[in-house]
């Protein structure tokens, strides 16, 4: 897809869990904050473009968030790209990476953590949300050490996220997804990325200088984002303003 240089418009790129939807212990029950779906649908109805970037498998997001079927969804931290027509593009995984992910699963199984372990394309996530904080920290440290030792030299890296830790294949992340979207978009297009977690920092860095990075969370933290919003009220206001701008541009074009 070639970059179009003649048109303006807007592209809203966003994480899902913790950003558009509050976290849930049962990940399949994570529904958006009230008012989010209506604003996003309004943006689409006015011809705006929305791209979701998530650590989840792209298919899973379309199951819990029906509006995602109308959108481009980057899943598995940028390793999957699901187009609005349903086509899915996956970046290939080297054999050492696949073996390393299998090893990580076996380590968690041996520690009795199978029910909290999720194998995704390009990563393995250990979900610790809902545990006593001290227990969660103890498990996280133990698994972190085991994973780090077992996958040395495979191109995998261990990263923490809000509610657990994840072993990720290198070479792709949310930042590379954002970079691809922006490279395929007109330089005159207004762009923003919304995210909440440490895994969104790659995206904030990727969009800096080309669009607006927006941190969406109740408490501010050190971040590469340029704007901080508290959900849900400030998030809803931002989406409403974005919708109004998209619809206004459509009226005057």
JOBEL-V855595 format. One record per helix or strand of 3 or more residues. SS is the DSSP state (H for helix, E for strand). FROM is the first residue (numbers start at 1). TO is the last residue. If there is no record, write none. Layout:
BEGIN
<<SS FROM TO> <SS FROM TO>>
END
This chain:
BEGIN
<<E 10 14> <H 27 29> <H 36 45> <E 49 53> <H 58 64> <H 66 70> <E 72 75> <H 76 78> <E 80 82> <E 88 90> <H 95 110> <H 114 116> <E 117 120> <E 123 127> <H 133 150> <E 156 161> <E 164 169> <H 174 183> <E 190 195> <H 198 207> <E 211 216> <E 227 229> <H 233 252>>
END
